[in-house]
Structure formats: C-alpha cells, structure tokens
Amino acid sequence: MMSEGPLALDPLVVGVVLAMAIVTALTKIGGFWLLSRLEVSDRVEAGLSVLPGAIVIAILGPELAAGGPAEWGAAGVVVAIMWRTENILVSLCGGIGAVIAFRALL
C-alpha cells in the first residue's frame, strides 16, 4: 500500500478501477453506436432511461446491506443530495465523500 489509514490506496485496486472505467466507457460508446443504427421503441427507451440507477443500486445495495454506521450514514447523505439536486453523479460523489468522512470519524 502507498500509505496507512482510511485513505490508503492499493495500486492493484487503483488499476482495477481504472480498467473498469475504460471498459465502462467503451461499453457506453458501443451502446451509443449500436443504438444510433437501430430504431428504438418508446418502451425500450423508457427501460434504458432507468438503467443507470438500477445498476448503481445493484452494485451498491449489497455493500450497504453489509455495511455499518458509516455506510448507512453515507446512504442518507446520498438520498438527501439526490432529493435536492436530482443529479446522480453529484449524489454519488457526495456519498463517496461522506463514507470516507464517516469512516474516519466513526
């Protein structure tokens, strides 16, 4: 590890996160490319519009269920930010900051 404490970074974890970000970007670009060549029905469009939130819940739900007070507190922060801003990216960034802060404090 690069350092000790709540903000320690493991190079393997950083590499995996970067690889996932690249794969995610390529998947999104490929999806846009494919959908630009197909006619999309209203039903499919409605399903695609809620997909990002469903993916976030599928990924973070088990972490929250297994989490402690820091994770539950951060979830409350995410809900409050989402309620005020209706912006999923701002909410997730706020949640990341909150869980880091809560883990350092609790």
C-alpha positions as CSV (number, residue, x, y, z in Angstrom):
1,M,0.0,0.0,0.0
2,M,1.1,3.6,-0.6
3,S,0.1,4.7,2.9
4,E,-1.8,3.6,6.0
5,G,-5.1,4.9,7.3
6,P,-8.6,5.4,5.9
7,L,-7.4,7.0,2.6
8,A,-4.7,4.3,1.8
9,L,-4.5,3.3,-1.9
10,D,-3.6,-0.1,-3.1
11,P,-2.0,0.1,-6.6
12,L,-3.9,-3.1,-7.6
13,V,-7.2,-1.6,-6.6
14,V,-6.5,1.6,-8.5
15,G,-5.5,-0.4,-11.6
16,V,-8.7,-2.4,-11.4
17,V,-10.8,0.7,-11.0
18,L,-9.1,2.3,-14.0
19,A,-9.6,-0.8,-16.1
20,M,-13.3,-0.9,-15.1
21,A,-13.6,2.8,-16.1
22,I,-12.1,2.1,-19.5
23,V,-14.4,-0.9,-20.1
24,T,-17.4,1.1,-19.0
25,A,-16.6,3.9,-21.4
26,L,-16.1,1.5,-24.3
27,T,-19.3,-0.2,-23.5
28,K,-21.2,3.1,-23.4
29,I,-19.6,4.2,-26.7
30,G,-20.5,0.8,-28.2
31,G,-24.1,1.1,-27.0
32,F,-24.5,4.6,-28.5
33,W,-23.0,3.3,-31.7
34,L,-25.4,0.4,-31.8
35,L,-28.5,2.4,-30.8
36,S,-27.7,5.0,-33.4
37,R,-28.2,2.3,-36.1
38,L,-31.4,0.8,-34.7
39,E,-35.0,2.2,-34.3
40,V,-35.8,2.2,-30.5
41,S,-39.3,1.9,-29.3
42,D,-40.7,4.1,-26.5
43,R,-40.8,1.1,-24.2
44,V,-37.1,0.3,-24.8
45,E,-36.2,4.0,-24.4
46,A,-38.1,4.1,-21.0
47,G,-36.2,1.0,-19.8
48,L,-32.9,2.4,-20.9
49,S,-33.6,5.7,-19.1
50,V,-33.8,4.0,-15.7
51,L,-30.9,1.6,-16.2
52,P,-28.2,3.7,-14.6
53,G,-30.0,3.9,-11.3
54,A,-30.7,0.2,-11.4
55,I,-27.1,-0.6,-12.0
56,V,-25.9,1.7,-9.2
57,I,-28.4,0.0,-6.8
58,A,-27.4,-3.5,-7.9
59,I,-23.7,-2.6,-7.2
60,L,-24.0,-0.7,-4.0
61,G,-27.0,-2.5,-2.5
62,P,-25.1,-5.5,-1.1
63,E,-22.3,-3.2,0.2
64,L,-24.9,-1.1,2.0
65,A,-26.6,-4.2,3.4
66,A,-23.3,-5.5,4.8
67,G,-22.2,-2.0,5.9
68,G,-22.1,-0.4,9.2
69,P,-23.0,3.1,10.5
70,A,-20.6,4.9,8.1
71,E,-22.2,3.3,5.1
72,W,-25.7,3.9,6.3
73,G,-24.9,7.5,7.1
74,A,-23.4,8.0,3.7
75,A,-26.6,6.5,2.1
76,G,-28.6,9.1,4.0
77,V,-26.3,11.8,2.6
78,V,-26.8,10.4,-1.0
79,V,-30.6,10.4,-0.6
80,A,-30.6,14.0,0.7
81,I,-28.4,15.2,-2.1
82,M,-30.4,13.3,-4.7
83,W,-33.6,14.7,-3.3
84,R,-32.2,18.3,-3.6
85,T,-30.3,18.1,-6.8
86,E,-31.8,15.2,-8.8
87,N,-28.3,14.6,-10.1
88,I,-27.0,11.0,-9.7
89,L,-23.3,12.0,-10.3
90,V,-23.4,14.7,-7.6
91,S,-25.1,12.3,-5.2
92,L,-22.6,9.6,-5.7
93,C,-19.7,12.0,-5.3
94,G,-21.3,13.3,-2.1
95,G,-21.8,9.7,-0.9
96,I,-18.1,8.8,-1.5
97,G,-17.0,11.9,0.4
98,A,-19.5,11.1,3.2
99,V,-18.4,7.4,3.6
100,I,-14.7,8.5,3.7
101,A,-15.5,11.1,6.3
102,F,-17.7,8.8,8.4
103,R,-15.2,6.0,8.3
104,A,-12.5,8.4,9.5
105,L,-14.8,9.7,12.3
106,L,-16.5,6.6,13.4
